[in-house]
Amino acid sequence: MALFKKKAAGKPGEWFYCLEHRKVEEGPECPAKDRMGPYPTRAEAEHAMETAAERNVQWENDPRWHDSSARGGDDG
């Protein structure tokens, strides 16, 4: 067990979304592995999961991720 726990550093006005507690935090309260952000506003942090879902759809439909030559497919 550690004698001293390192407090996560953050700046006032930075907002995060905690994946474990499913809540918005001003400044990082939870470990980095459990949070998304920083976001410039509370509202953006509140919509972190929706933003991530939208980006996942964009990435899934990005032709650069579905390049047949990168997967060993035939080009011709």
mmCIF file of the N, C-alpha and C atoms, coordinates in Angstrom:
data_MODEL
# 
_entry.id   MODEL 
# 
loop_
_atom_site.group_PDB 
_atom_site.id 
_atom_site.type_symbol 
_atom_site.label_atom_id 
_atom_site.label_alt_id 
_atom_site.label_comp_id 
_atom_site.label_asym_id 
_atom_site.label_entity_id 
_atom_site.label_seq_id 
_atom_site.pdbx_PDB_ins_code 
_atom_site.Cartn_x 
_atom_site.Cartn_y 
_atom_site.Cartn_z 
_atom_site.occupancy 
_atom_site.B_iso_or_equiv 
_atom_site.pdbx_formal_charge 
_atom_site.auth_seq_id 
_atom_site.auth_comp_id 
_atom_site.auth_asym_id 
_atom_site.auth_atom_id 
_atom_site.pdbx_PDB_model_num 
ATOM 1   N N  . MET A 1 1  ? 0.843   -1.181 0.000   1.00 0.00 ? 1  MET A N  1 
ATOM 2   C CA . MET A 1 1  ? 0.000   0.000  0.000   1.00 0.00 ? 1  MET A CA 1 
ATOM 3   C C  . MET A 1 1  ? 0.889   1.246  0.000   1.00 0.00 ? 1  MET A C  1 
ATOM 4   N N  . ALA A 1 2  ? 0.532   2.192  -0.791  1.00 0.00 ? 2  ALA A N  1 
ATOM 5   C CA . ALA A 1 2  ? 1.310   3.421  -0.898  1.00 0.00 ? 2  ALA A CA 1 
ATOM 6   C C  . ALA A 1 2  ? 1.068   4.303  0.323   1.00 0.00 ? 2  ALA A C  1 
ATOM 7   N N  . LEU A 1 3  ? 2.126   4.942  0.759   1.00 0.00 ? 3  LEU A N  1 
ATOM 8   C CA . LEU A 1 3  ? 1.983   5.860  1.891   1.00 0.00 ? 3  LEU A CA 1 
ATOM 9   C C  . LEU A 1 3  ? 1.323   7.159  1.471   1.00 0.00 ? 3  LEU A C  1 
ATOM 10  N N  . PHE A 1 4  ? 1.639   7.572  0.265   1.00 0.00 ? 4  PHE A N  1 
ATOM 11  C CA . PHE A 1 4  ? 1.087   8.833  -0.237  1.00 0.00 ? 4  PHE A CA 1 
ATOM 12  C C  . PHE A 1 4  ? 0.398   8.565  -1.559  1.00 0.00 ? 4  PHE A C  1 
ATOM 13  N N  . LYS A 1 5  ? -0.818  9.009  -1.670  1.00 0.00 ? 5  LYS A N  1 
ATOM 14  C CA . LYS A 1 5  ? -1.531  8.874  -2.932  1.00 0.00 ? 5  LYS A CA 1 
ATOM 15  C C  . LYS A 1 5  ? -1.367  10.152 -3.720  1.00 0.00 ? 5  LYS A C  1 
ATOM 16  N N  . LYS A 1 6  ? -1.017  9.986  -4.984  1.00 0.00 ? 6  LYS A N  1 
ATOM 17  C CA . LYS A 1 6  ? -0.846  11.142 -5.847  1.00 0.00 ? 6  LYS A CA 1 
ATOM 18  C C  . LYS A 1 6  ? -2.220  11.636 -6.286  1.00 0.00 ? 6  LYS A C  1 
ATOM 19  N N  . LYS A 1 7  ? -2.517  12.876 -5.993  1.00 0.00 ? 7  LYS A N  1 
ATOM 20  C CA . LYS A 1 7  ? -3.781  13.493 -6.393  1.00 0.00 ? 7  LYS A CA 1 
ATOM 21  C C  . LYS A 1 7  ? -3.710  13.838 -7.866  1.00 0.00 ? 7  LYS A C  1 
ATOM 22  N N  . ALA A 1 8  ? -4.751  13.501 -8.597  1.00 0.00 ? 8  ALA A N  1 
ATOM 23  C CA . ALA A 1 8  ? -4.793  13.836 -10.019 1.00 0.00 ? 8  ALA A CA 1 
ATOM 24  C C  . ALA A 1 8  ? -4.805  15.348 -10.175 1.00 0.00 ? 8  ALA A C  1 
ATOM 25  N N  . ALA A 1 9  ? -3.941  15.839 -11.035 1.00 0.00 ? 9  ALA A N  1 
ATOM 26  C CA . ALA A 1 9  ? -3.838  17.278 -11.241 1.00 0.00 ? 9  ALA A CA 1 
ATOM 27  C C  . ALA A 1 9  ? -4.815  17.709 -12.320 1.00 0.00 ? 9  ALA A C  1 
ATOM 28  N N  . GLY A 1 10 ? -5.424  18.834 -12.111 1.00 0.00 ? 10 GLY A N  1 
ATOM 29  C CA . GLY A 1 10 ? -6.333  19.381 -13.101 1.00 0.00 ? 10 GLY A CA 1 
ATOM 30  C C  . GLY A 1 10 ? -6.419  20.878 -12.964 1.00 0.00 ? 10 GLY A C  1 
ATOM 31  N N  . LYS A 1 11 ? -6.996  21.484 -13.970 1.00 0.00 ? 11 LYS A N  1 
ATOM 32  C CA . LYS A 1 11 ? -7.144  22.927 -13.964 1.00 0.00 ? 11 LYS A CA 1 
ATOM 33  C C  . LYS A 1 11 ? -8.598  23.276 -13.722 1.00 0.00 ? 11 LYS A C  1 
ATOM 34  N N  . PRO A 1 12 ? -8.857  24.342 -13.026 1.00 0.00 ? 12 PRO A N  1 
ATOM 35  C CA . PRO A 1 12 ? -10.239 24.776 -12.863 1.00 0.00 ? 12 PRO A CA 1 
ATOM 36  C C  . PRO A 1 12 ? -10.860 25.041 -14.226 1.00 0.00 ? 12 PRO A C  1 
ATOM 37  N N  . GLY A 1 13 ? -12.084 24.621 -14.399 1.00 0.00 ? 13 GLY A N  1 
ATOM 38  C CA . GLY A 1 13 ? -12.758 24.822 -15.665 1.00 0.00 ? 13 GLY A CA 1 
ATOM 39  C C  . GLY A 1 13 ? -12.605 23.666 -16.632 1.00 0.00 ? 13 GLY A C  1 
ATOM 40  N N  . GLU A 1 14 ? -11.815 22.648 -16.278 1.00 0.00 ? 14 GLU A N  1 
ATOM 41  C CA . GLU A 1 14 ? -11.720 21.444 -17.093 1.00 0.00 ? 14 GLU A CA 1 
ATOM 42  C C  . GLU A 1 14 ? -12.757 20.450 -16.575 1.00 0.00 ? 14 GLU A C  1 
ATOM 43  N N  . TRP A 1 15 ? -13.485 19.866 -17.483 1.00 0.00 ? 15 TRP A N  1 
ATOM 44  C CA . TRP A 1 15 ? -14.546 18.934 -17.117 1.00 0.00 ? 15 TRP A CA 1 
ATOM 45  C C  . TRP A 1 15 ? -14.230 17.549 -17.642 1.00 0.00 ? 15 TRP A C  1 
ATOM 46  N N  . PHE A 1 16 ? -14.574 16.542 -16.862 1.00 0.00 ? 16 PHE A N  1 
ATOM 47  C CA . PHE A 1 16 ? -14.324 15.150 -17.203 1.00 0.00 ? 16 PHE A CA 1 
ATOM 48  C C  . PHE A 1 16 ? -15.592 14.343 -16.992 1.00 0.00 ? 16 PHE A C  1 
ATOM 49  N N  . TYR A 1 17 ? -15.665 13.198 -17.673 1.00 0.00 ? 17 TYR A N  1 
ATOM 50  C CA . TYR A 1 17 ? -16.763 12.267 -17.444 1.00 0.00 ? 17 TYR A CA 1 
ATOM 51  C C  . TYR A 1 17 ? -16.155 10.999 -16.874 1.00 0.00 ? 17 TYR A C  1 
ATOM 52  N N  . CYS A 1 18 ? -16.600 10.596 -15.687 1.00 0.00 ? 18 CYS A N  1 
ATOM 53  C CA . CYS A 1 18 ? -16.093 9.398  -15.030 1.00 0.00 ? 18 CYS A CA 1 
ATOM 54  C C  . CYS A 1 18 ? -16.895 8.198  -15.516 1.00 0.00 ? 18 CYS A C  1 
ATOM 55  N N  . LEU A 1 19 ? -16.202 7.236  -16.113 1.00 0.00 ? 19 LEU A N  1 
ATOM 56  C CA . LEU A 1 19 ? -16.854 6.042  -16.639 1.00 0.00 ? 19 LEU A CA 1 
ATOM 57  C C  . LEU A 1 19 ? -17.307 5.106  -15.525 1.00 0.00 ? 19 LEU A C  1 
ATOM 58  N N  . GLU A 1 20 ? -16.586 5.096  -14.429 1.00 0.00 ? 20 GLU A N  1 
ATOM 59  C CA . GLU A 1 20 ? -16.931 4.196  -13.324 1.00 0.00 ? 20 GLU A CA 1 
ATOM 60  C C  . GLU A 1 20 ? -18.158 4.686  -12.564 1.00 0.00 ? 20 GLU A C  1 
ATOM 61  N N  . HIS A 1 21 ? -18.170 5.965  -12.242 1.00 0.00 ? 21 HIS A N  1 
ATOM 62  C CA . HIS A 1 21 ? -19.275 6.522  -11.447 1.00 0.00 ? 21 HIS A CA 1 
ATOM 63  C C  . HIS A 1 21 ? -20.388 7.120  -12.298 1.00 0.00 ? 21 HIS A C  1 
ATOM 64  N N  . ARG A 1 22 ? -20.125 7.220  -13.614 1.00 0.00 ? 22 ARG A N  1 
ATOM 65  C CA . ARG A 1 22 ? -21.081 7.783  -14.576 1.00 0.00 ? 22 ARG A CA 1 
ATOM 66  C C  . ARG A 1 22 ? -21.558 9.161  -14.159 1.00 0.00 ? 22 ARG A C  1 
ATOM 67  N N  . LYS A 1 23 ? -20.551 10.012 -13.892 1.00 0.00 ? 23 LYS A N  1 
ATOM 68  C CA . LYS A 1 23 ? -20.865 11.380 -13.485 1.00 0.00 ? 23 LYS A CA 1 
ATOM 69  C C  . LYS A 1 23 ? -19.833 12.342 -14.037 1.00 0.00 ? 23 LYS A C  1 
ATOM 70  N N  . VAL A 1 24 ? -20.222 13.599 -14.094 1.00 0.00 ? 24 VAL A N  1 
ATOM 71  C CA . VAL A 1 24 ? -19.347 14.665 -14.561 1.00 0.00 ? 24 VAL A CA 1 
ATOM 72  C C  . VAL A 1 24 ? -18.558 15.198 -13.376 1.00 0.00 ? 24 VAL A C  1 
ATOM 73  N N  . GLU A 1 25 ? -17.279 15.483 -13.608 1.00 0.00 ? 25 GLU A N  1 
ATOM 74  C CA . GLU A 1 25 ? -16.398 16.016 -12.560 1.00 0.00 ? 25 GLU A CA 1 
ATOM 75  C C  . GLU A 1 25 ? -15.722 17.280 -13.067 1.00 0.00 ? 25 GLU A C  1 
ATOM 76  N N  . GLU A 1 26 ? -15.621 18.270 -12.210 1.00 0.00 ? 26 GLU A N  1 
ATOM 77  C CA . GLU A 1 26 ? -14.806 19.435 -12.561 1.00 0.00 ? 26 GLU A CA 1 
ATOM 78  C C  . GLU A 1 26 ? -13.418 19.161 -12.024 1.00 0.00 ? 26 GLU A C  1 
ATOM 79  N N  . GLY A 1 27 ? -12.457 19.113 -12.925 1.00 0.00 ? 27 GLY A N  1 
ATOM 80  C CA . GLY A 1 27 ? -11.124 18.686 -12.534 1.00 0.00 ? 27 GLY A CA 1 
ATOM 81  C C  . GLY A 1 27 ? -11.166 17.187 -12.342 1.00 0.00 ? 27 GLY A C  1 
ATOM 82  N N  . PRO A 1 28 ? -10.067 16.500 -12.577 1.00 0.00 ? 28 PRO A N  1 
ATOM 83  C CA . PRO A 1 28 ? -10.096 15.046 -12.452 1.00 0.00 ? 28 PRO A CA 1 
ATOM 84  C C  . PRO A 1 28 ? -10.178 14.608 -10.998 1.00 0.00 ? 28 PRO A C  1 
ATOM 85  N N  . GLU A 1 29 ? -11.211 13.869 -10.683 1.00 0.00 ? 29 GLU A N  1 
ATOM 86  C CA . GLU A 1 29 ? -11.346 13.304 -9.343  1.00 0.00 ? 29 GLU A CA 1 
ATOM 87  C C  . GLU A 1 29 ? -10.974 11.825 -9.353  1.00 0.00 ? 29 GLU A C  1 
ATOM 88  N N  . CYS A 1 30 ? -11.284 11.153 -10.445 1.00 0.00 ? 30 CYS A N  1 
ATOM 89  C CA . CYS A 1 30 ? -11.029 9.722  -10.564 1.00 0.00 ? 30 CYS A CA 1 
ATOM 90  C C  . CYS A 1 30 ? -9.775  9.484  -11.406 1.00 0.00 ? 30 CYS A C  1 
ATOM 91  N N  . PRO A 1 31 ? -9.214  8.269  -11.328 1.00 0.00 ? 31 PRO A N  1 
ATOM 92  C CA . PRO A 1 31 ? -8.008  7.955  -12.101 1.00 0.00 ? 31 PRO A CA 1 
ATOM 93  C C  . PRO A 1 31 ? -8.243  8.125  -13.608 1.00 0.00 ? 31 PRO A C  1 
ATOM 94  N N  . ALA A 1 32 ? -7.183  8.414  -14.331 1.00 0.00 ? 32 ALA A N  1 
ATOM 95  C CA . ALA A 1 32 ? -7.261  8.653  -15.769 1.00 0.00 ? 32 ALA A CA 1 
ATOM 96  C C  . ALA A 1 32 ? -7.873  7.463  -16.508 1.00 0.00 ? 32 ALA A C  1 
ATOM 97  N N  . LYS A 1 33 ? -7.630  6.256  -16.040 1.00 0.00 ? 33 LYS A N  1 
ATOM 98  C CA . LYS A 1 33 ? -8.161  5.073  -16.717 1.00 0.00 ? 33 LYS A CA 1 
ATOM 99  C C  . LYS A 1 33 ? -9.681  5.014  -16.668 1.00 0.00 ? 33 LYS A C  1 
ATOM 100 N N  . ASP A 1 34 ? -10.291 5.765  -15.767 1.00 0.00 ? 34 ASP A N  1 
ATOM 101 C CA . ASP A 1 34 ? -11.739 5.734  -15.583 1.00 0.00 ? 34 ASP A CA 1 
ATOM 102 C C  . ASP A 1 34 ? -12.455 6.977  -16.093 1.00 0.00 ? 34 ASP A C  1 
ATOM 103 N N  . ARG A 1 35 ? -11.761 7.849  -16.826 1.00 0.00 ? 35 ARG A N  1 
ATOM 104 C CA . ARG A 1 35 ? -12.421 9.093  -17.219 1.00 0.00 ? 35 ARG A CA 1 
ATOM 105 C C  . ARG A 1 35 ? -12.149 9.473  -18.659 1.00 0.00 ? 35 ARG A C  1 
ATOM 106 N N  . MET A 1 36 ? -13.027 10.287 -19.186 1.00 0.00 ? 36 MET A N  1 
ATOM 107 C CA . MET A 1 36 ? -12.889 10.849 -20.524 1.00 0.00 ? 36 MET A CA 1 
ATOM 108 C C  . MET A 1 36 ? -12.782 12.356 -20.364 1.00 0.00 ? 36 MET A C  1 
ATOM 109 N N  . GLY A 1 37 ? -11.953 12.967 -21.195 1.00 0.00 ? 37 GLY A N  1 
ATOM 110 C CA . GLY A 1 37 ? -11.813 14.409 -21.128 1.00 0.00 ? 37 GLY A CA 1 
ATOM 111 C C  . GLY A 1 37 ? -10.358 14.799 -21.185 1.00 0.00 ? 37 GLY A C  1 
ATOM 112 N N  . PRO A 1 38 ? -10.072 16.061 -21.025 1.00 0.00 ? 38 PRO A N  1 
ATOM 113 C CA . PRO A 1 38 ? -10.946 17.115 -20.520 1.00 0.00 ? 38 PRO A CA 1 
ATOM 114 C C  . PRO A 1 38 ? -11.832 17.717 -21.620 1.00 0.00 ? 38 PRO A C  1 
ATOM 115 N N  . TYR A 1 39 ? -12.939 18.239 -21.170 1.00 0.00 ? 39 TYR A N  1 
ATOM 116 C CA . TYR A 1 39 ? -13.874 18.962 -22.018 1.00 0.00 ? 39 TYR A CA 1 
ATOM 117 C C  . TYR A 1 39 ? -13.917 20.406 -21.537 1.00 0.00 ? 39 TYR A C  1 
ATOM 118 N N  . PRO A 1 40 ? -14.153 21.352 -22.436 1.00 0.00 ? 40 PRO A N  1 
ATOM 119 C CA . PRO A 1 40 ? -14.141 22.763 -22.043 1.00 0.00 ? 40 PRO A CA 1 
ATOM 120 C C  . PRO A 1 40 ? -15.371 23.202 -21.243 1.00 0.00 ? 40 PRO A C  1 
ATOM 121 N N  . THR A 1 41 ? -16.475 22.437 -21.370 1.00 0.00 ? 41 THR A N  1 
ATOM 122 C CA . THR A 1 41 ? -17.693 22.822 -20.641 1.00 0.00 ? 41 THR A CA 1 
ATOM 123 C C  . THR A 1 41 ? -18.311 21.602 -19.974 1.00 0.00 ? 41 THR A C  1 
ATOM 124 N N  . ARG A 1 42 ? -19.126 21.864 -18.980 1.00 0.00 ? 42 ARG A N  1 
ATOM 125 C CA . ARG A 1 42 ? -19.853 20.799 -18.299 1.00 0.00 ? 42 ARG A CA 1 
ATOM 126 C C  . ARG A 1 42 ? -20.787 20.078 -19.265 1.00 0.00 ? 42 ARG A C  1 
ATOM 127 N N  . ALA A 1 43 ? -21.451 20.849 -20.127 1.00 0.00 ? 43 ALA A N  1 
ATOM 128 C CA . ALA A 1 43 ? -22.397 20.263 -21.076 1.00 0.00 ? 43 ALA A CA 1 
ATOM 129 C C  . ALA A 1 43 ? -21.706 19.262 -22.009 1.00 0.00 ? 43 ALA A C  1 
ATOM 130 N N  . GLU A 1 44 ? -20.509 19.603 -22.482 1.00 0.00 ? 44 GLU A N  1 
ATOM 131 C CA . GLU A 1 44 ? -19.783 18.675 -23.354 1.00 0.00 ? 44 GLU A CA 1 
ATOM 132 C C  . GLU A 1 44 ? -19.405 17.403 -22.601 1.00 0.00 ? 44 GLU A C  1 
ATOM 133 N N  . ALA A 1 45 ? -19.013 17.533 -21.350 1.00 0.00 ? 45 ALA A N  1 
ATOM 134 C CA . ALA A 1 45 ? -18.676 16.361 -20.544 1.00 0.00 ? 45 ALA A CA 1 
ATOM 135 C C  . ALA A 1 45 ? -19.914 15.501 -20.303 1.00 0.00 ? 45 ALA A C  1 
ATOM 136 N N  . GLU A 1 46 ? -21.078 16.139 -20.119 1.00 0.00 ? 46 GLU A N  1 
ATOM 137 C CA . GLU A 1 46 ? -22.315 15.394 -19.911 1.00 0.00 ? 46 GLU A CA 1 
ATOM 138 C C  . GLU A 1 46 ? -22.669 14.540 -21.119 1.00 0.00 ? 46 GLU A C  1 
ATOM 139 N N  . HIS A 1 47 ? -22.226 14.962 -22.299 1.00 0.00 ? 47 HIS A N  1 
ATOM 140 C CA . HIS A 1 47 ? -22.535 14.239 -23.533 1.00 0.00 ? 47 HIS A CA 1 
ATOM 141 C C  . HIS A 1 47 ? -21.354 13.424 -24.033 1.00 0.00 ? 47 HIS A C  1 
ATOM 142 N N  . ALA A 1 48 ? -20.422 13.099 -23.164 1.00 0.00 ? 48 ALA A N  1 
ATOM 143 C CA . ALA A 1 48 ? -19.205 12.382 -23.559 1.00 0.00 ? 48 ALA A CA 1 
ATOM 144 C C  . ALA A 1 48 ? -19.512 11.036 -24.202 1.00 0.00 ? 48 ALA A C  1 
ATOM 145 N N  . MET A 1 49 ? -20.444 10.295 -23.660 1.00 0.00 ? 49 MET A N  1 
ATOM 146 C CA . MET A 1 49 ? -20.751 8.975  -24.207 1.00 0.00 ? 49 MET A CA 1 
ATOM 147 C C  . MET A 1 49 ? -21.404 9.090  -25.584 1.00 0.00 ? 49 MET A C  1 
ATOM 148 N N  . GLU A 1 50 ? -22.271 10.072 -25.778 1.00 0.00 ? 50 GLU A N  1 
ATOM 149 C CA . GLU A 1 50 ? -22.890 10.276 -27.089 1.00 0.00 ? 50 GLU A CA 1 
ATOM 150 C C  . GLU A 1 50 ? -21.837 10.695 -28.120 1.00 0.00 ? 50 GLU A C  1 
ATOM 151 N N  . THR A 1 51 ? -20.932 11.573 -27.701 1.00 0.00 ? 51 THR A N  1 
ATOM 152 C CA . THR A 1 51 ? -19.858 12.014 -28.586 1.00 0.00 ? 51 THR A CA 1 
ATOM 153 C C  . THR A 1 51 ? -18.988 10.830 -28.990 1.00 0.00 ? 51 THR A C  1 
ATOM 154 N N  . ALA A 1 52 ? -18.653 9.974  -28.034 1.00 0.00 ? 52 ALA A N  1 
ATOM 155 C CA . ALA A 1 52 ? -17.826 8.797  -28.329 1.00 0.00 ? 52 ALA A CA 1 
ATOM 156 C C  . ALA A 1 52 ? -18.555 7.857  -29.292 1.00 0.00 ? 52 ALA A C  1 
ATOM 157 N N  . ALA A 1 53 ? -19.851 7.660  -29.096 1.00 0.00 ? 53 ALA A N  1 
ATOM 158 C CA . ALA A 1 53 ? -20.623 6.789  -29.986 1.00 0.00 ? 53 ALA A CA 1 
ATOM 159 C C  . ALA A 1 53 ? -20.652 7.349  -31.405 1.00 0.00 ? 53 ALA A C  1 
ATOM 160 N N  . GLU A 1 54 ? -20.844 8.657  -31.537 1.00 0.00 ? 54 GLU A N  1 
ATOM 161 C CA . GLU A 1 54 ? -20.849 9.292  -32.861 1.00 0.00 ? 54 GLU A CA 1 
ATOM 162 C C  . GLU A 1 54 ? -19.490 9.138  -33.546 1.00 0.00 ? 54 GLU A C  1 
ATOM 163 N N  . ARG A 1 55 ? -18.425 9.321  -32.800 1.00 0.00 ? 55 ARG A N  1 
ATOM 164 C CA . ARG A 1 55 ? -17.082 9.187  -33.369 1.00 0.00 ? 55 ARG A CA 1 
ATOM 165 C C  . ARG A 1 55 ? -16.805 7.743  -33.775 1.00 0.00 ? 55 ARG A C  1 
ATOM 166 N N  . ASN A 1 56 ? -17.293 6.790  -32.992 1.00 0.00 ? 56 ASN A N  1 
ATOM 167 C CA . ASN A 1 56 ? -17.104 5.383  -33.355 1.00 0.00 ? 56 ASN A CA 1 
ATOM 168 C C  . ASN A 1 56 ? -17.772 5.076  -34.690 1.00 0.00 ? 56 ASN A C  1 
ATOM 169 N N  . VAL A 1 57 ? -18.969 5.604  -34.906 1.00 0.00 ? 57 VAL A N  1 
ATOM 170 C CA . VAL A 1 57 ? -19.661 5.394  -36.173 1.00 0.00 ? 57 VAL A CA 1 
ATOM 171 C C  . VAL A 1 57 ? -18.858 6.017  -37.312 1.00 0.00 ? 57 VAL A C  1 
ATOM 172 N N  . GLN A 1 58 ? -18.336 7.215  -37.096 1.00 0.00 ? 58 GLN A N  1 
ATOM 173 C CA . GLN A 1 58 ? -17.523 7.862  -38.129 1.00 0.00 ? 58 GLN A CA 1 
ATOM 174 C C  . GLN A 1 58 ? -16.296 7.022  -38.468 1.00 0.00 ? 58 GLN A C  1 
ATOM 175 N N  . TRP A 1 59 ? -15.613 6.512  -37.439 1.00 0.00 ? 59 TRP A N  1 
ATOM 176 C CA . TRP A 1 59 ? -14.416 5.707  -37.666 1.00 0.00 ? 59 TRP A CA 1 
ATOM 177 C C  . TRP A 1 59 ? -14.767 4.393  -38.374 1.00 0.00 ? 59 TRP A C  1 
ATOM 178 N N  . GLU A 1 60 ? -15.882 3.774  -37.990 1.00 0.00 ? 60 GLU A N  1 
ATOM 179 C CA . GLU A 1 60 ? -16.283 2.519  -38.621 1.00 0.00 ? 60 GLU A CA 1 
ATOM 180 C C  . GLU A 1 60 ? -16.588 2.715  -40.104 1.00 0.00 ? 60 GLU A C  1 
ATOM 181 N N  . ASN A 1 61 ? -17.024 3.904  -40.485 1.00 0.00 ? 61 ASN A N  1 
ATOM 182 C CA . ASN A 1 61 ? -17.362 4.191  -41.873 1.00 0.00 ? 61 ASN A CA 1 
ATOM 183 C C  . ASN A 1 61 ? -16.248 4.907  -42.628 1.00 0.00 ? 61 ASN A C  1 
ATOM 184 N N  . ASP A 1 62 ? -15.105 5.080  -42.009 1.00 0.00 ? 62 ASP A N  1 
ATOM 185 C CA . ASP A 1 62 ? -13.972 5.750  -42.643 1.00 0.00 ? 62 ASP A CA 1 
ATOM 186 C C  . ASP A 1 62 ? -13.267 4.761  -43.573 1.00 0.00 ? 62 ASP A C  1 
ATOM 187 N N  . PRO A 1 63 ? -13.199 5.072  -44.875 1.00 0.00 ? 63 PRO A N  1 
ATOM 188 C CA . PRO A 1 63 ? -12.575 4.126  -45.816 1.00 0.00 ? 63 PRO A CA 1 
ATOM 189 C C  . PRO A 1 63 ? -11.101 3.830  -45.508 1.00 0.00 ? 63 PRO A C  1 
ATOM 190 N N  . ARG A 1 64 ? -10.434 4.719  -44.800 1.00 0.00 ? 64 ARG A N  1 
ATOM 191 C CA . ARG A 1 64 ? -9.031  4.449  -44.455 1.00 0.00 ? 64 ARG A CA 1 
ATOM 192 C C  . ARG A 1 64 ? -8.901  3.262  -43.512 1.00 0.00 ? 64 ARG A C  1 
ATOM 193 N N  . TRP A 1 65 ? -9.946  2.938  -42.752 1.00 0.00 ? 65 TRP A N  1 
ATOM 194 C CA . TRP A 1 65 ? -9.913  1.794  -41.838 1.00 0.00 ? 65 TRP A CA 1 
ATOM 195 C C  . TRP A 1 65 ? -10.316 0.504  -42.549 1.00 0.00 ? 65 TRP A C  1 
ATOM 196 N N  . HIS A 1 66 ? -10.815 0.623  -43.761 1.00 0.00 ? 66 HIS A N  1 
ATOM 197 C CA . HIS A 1 66 ? -11.289 -0.552 -44.489 1.00 0.00 ? 66 HIS A CA 1 
ATOM 198 C C  . HIS A 1 66 ? -10.517 -0.735 -45.785 1.00 0.00 ? 66 HIS A C  1 
ATOM 199 N N  . ASP A 1 67 ? -9.242  -0.450 -45.749 1.00 0.00 ? 67 ASP A N  1 
ATOM 200 C CA . ASP A 1 67 ? -8.369  -0.581 -46.914 1.00 0.00 ? 67 ASP A CA 1 
ATOM 201 C C  . ASP A 1 67 ? -8.060  -2.059 -47.133 1.00 0.00 ? 67 ASP A C  1 
ATOM 202 N N  . SER A 1 68 ? -8.501  -2.604 -48.262 1.00 0.00 ? 68 SER A N  1 
ATOM 203 C CA . SER A 1 68 ? -8.313  -4.038 -48.512 1.00 0.00 ? 68 SER A CA 1 
ATOM 204 C C  . SER A 1 68 ? -6.843  -4.428 -48.610 1.00 0.00 ? 68 SER A C  1 
ATOM 205 N N  . SER A 1 69 ? -5.980  -3.533 -49.097 1.00 0.00 ? 69 SER A N  1 
ATOM 206 C CA . SER A 1 69 ? -4.563  -3.869 -49.199 1.00 0.00 ? 69 SER A CA 1 
ATOM 207 C C  . SER A 1 69 ? -3.913  -4.000 -47.826 1.00 0.00 ? 69 SER A C  1 
ATOM 208 N N  . ALA A 1 70 ? -4.415  -3.259 -46.851 1.00 0.00 ? 70 ALA A N  1 
ATOM 209 C CA . ALA A 1 70 ? -3.867  -3.354 -45.499 1.00 0.00 ? 70 ALA A CA 1 
ATOM 210 C C  . ALA A 1 70 ? -4.241  -4.671 -44.843 1.00 0.00 ? 70 ALA A C  1 
ATOM 211 N N  . ARG A 1 71 ? -5.364  -5.270 -45.273 1.00 0.00 ? 71 ARG A N  1 
ATOM 212 C CA . ARG A 1 71 ? -5.809  -6.541 -44.690 1.00 0.00 ? 71 ARG A CA 1 
ATOM 213 C C  . ARG A 1 71 ? -5.327  -7.739 -45.480 1.00 0.00 ? 71 ARG A C  1 
ATOM 214 N N  . GLY A 1 72 ? -4.616  -7.479 -46.574 1.00 0.00 ? 72 GLY A N  1 
ATOM 215 C CA . GLY A 1 72 ? -4.131  -8.585 -47.377 1.00 0.00 ? 72 GLY A CA 1 
ATOM 216 C C  . GLY A 1 72 ? -5.094  -8.981 -48.472 1.00 0.00 ? 72 GLY A C  1 
ATOM 217 N N  . GLY A 1 73 ? -6.096  -8.160 -48.746 1.00 0.00 ? 73 GLY A N  1 
ATOM 218 C CA . GLY A 1 73 ? -7.049  -8.434 -49.813 1.00 0.00 ? 73 GLY A CA 1 
ATOM 219 C C  . GLY A 1 73 ? -6.433  -8.170 -51.158 1.00 0.00 ? 73 GLY A C  1 
ATOM 220 N N  . ASP A 1 74 ? -7.144  -8.542 -52.217 1.00 0.00 ? 74 ASP A N  1 
ATOM 221 C CA . ASP A 1 74 ? -6.584  -8.298 -53.540 1.00 0.00 ? 74 ASP A CA 1 
ATOM 222 C C  . ASP A 1 74 ? -6.997  -6.932 -54.053 1.00 0.00 ? 74 ASP A C  1 
ATOM 223 N N  . ASP A 1 75 ? -6.089  -6.304 -54.770 1.00 0.00 ? 75 ASP A N  1 
ATOM 224 C CA . ASP A 1 75 ? -6.296  -4.950 -55.267 1.00 0.00 ? 75 ASP A CA 1 
ATOM 225 C C  . ASP A 1 75 ? -6.812  -4.930 -56.694 1.00 0.00 ? 75 ASP A C  1 
ATOM 226 N N  . GLY A 1 76 ? -6.983  -6.049 -57.303 1.00 0.00 ? 76 GLY A N  1 
ATOM 227 C CA . GLY A 1 76 ? -7.252  -5.879 -58.637 1.00 0.00 ? 76 GLY A CA 1 
ATOM 228 C C  . GLY A 1 76 ? -8.081  -6.729 -59.399 1.00 0.00 ? 76 GLY A C  1 
# 
